[in-house]
Amino acid sequence: MSELAVQLSGVTKSYGAKRALDALTLEIPRGQVVGILGPNGAGKSTLFRILTGLTRPDEGTVRIFGEAPGWRTNRLVAYLPDRARWYADHTAEQALRWAETFLPGFDPAAARRLAEFMKLDLRMRAGDMSRGQEARLMLLLCLARRVPLLILDEPFTGIDAPSRARIIESLVTHIGEDGPTVLISTHELHEAEPLFDHAVFLVDGRVALAGSAEELRRKHGSMNEIMVSLLR
Ligand SMILES: Nc1ncnc2c1ncn2[C@@H]1O[C@H](COP(=O)(O)OP(=O)(O)OP(=O)(O)O)[C@@H](O)[C@H]1O
């Protein structure tokens, strides 16, 4: 397998007159936790959909561990879309059974441990869950997969602050040494900052700034400060 988890070269995607991604070139080595950061509409979700093969770029090349994204790379990637929902009539327990059957690399024991850690009652129907409870269910369905690439699009949205802290703690434990490559998009910069090895700031579908989190902090300050200065 390629040493690069993700490789994009000259990737452009337009929706009508709007360029969501503009000749984006990016390389992400294996085993890194990378914050994909930027203001609303910067192109983060579009990038993630392209990496999962759900959206095709108009131009450019994309590789996930050296392979073009598509159904074959599903075995390599766990993806949490933004605004992810589960079937209202199904319990979390049923979601876990579905995941065991259909999601490559799904580890049911890990899912149960995560549910306990996140304090999620598996007997609840998704339709009866609060937004934050459903967000936890969707996140644990991803985290319980043994795959080399996790893509988490705004995993903390709708989750209260104490639970966010706990989820970040579970992410740190889950990722650990020799863990998967993780791409996380979030607007909770302050809380998520300790997770990142690297950060990529997208503005208008282009990389405005990228580098190791440590180096960025040394040169430019916190992720929040960088975001504010990029948007000035
Ligand atoms: N299916 C679509 N049809 C039309 N326009 C789209 C579509 N998907 C994305 N866009 C546009 O492309 C741009 C980038 O959107 P994208 O969702 O990738 O941004 P984002 O960085 O994830 O934003 P946010 O932080 O608000 O989630 C936006 O201007 C958006 O309106």
The ligand as a Gaussian input file, in Angstrom:
#p B3LYP/6-31G(d) Opt

LIG

0 1
 N      -24.542000      19.559000      -4.194000
 C      -24.260000      20.853000      -4.284000
 N      -24.928000      21.668000      -5.130000
 C      -24.636000      22.982000      -5.230000
 N      -23.661000      23.600000      -4.539000
 C      -22.957000      22.853000      -3.688000
 C      -23.207000      21.450000      -3.511000
 N      -22.327000      20.965000      -2.600000
 C      -21.575000      22.023000      -2.217000
 N      -21.936000      23.146000      -2.868000
 C      -21.315000      24.473000      -2.725000
 O      -19.926000      24.303000      -2.740000
 C      -19.301000      25.137000      -1.754000
 C      -18.499000      24.279000      -0.794000
 O      -19.414000      23.535000       0.011000
 P      -18.931000      22.496000       1.128000
 O      -20.156000      21.867000       1.689000
 O      -17.906000      21.619000       0.549000
 O      -18.273000      23.492000       2.192000
 P      -17.783000      23.206000       3.696000
 O      -16.396000      23.750000       3.804000
 O      -17.990000      21.785000       4.052000
 O      -18.769000      24.150000       4.522000
 P      -19.381000      24.026000       6.034000
 O      -18.277000      24.383000       6.987000
 O      -20.477000      25.060000       6.019000
 O      -19.907000      22.631000       6.201000
 C      -20.421000      25.942000      -1.112000
 O      -20.493000      27.198000      -1.751000
 C      -21.658000      25.110000      -1.383000
 O      -22.798000      25.926000      -1.489000

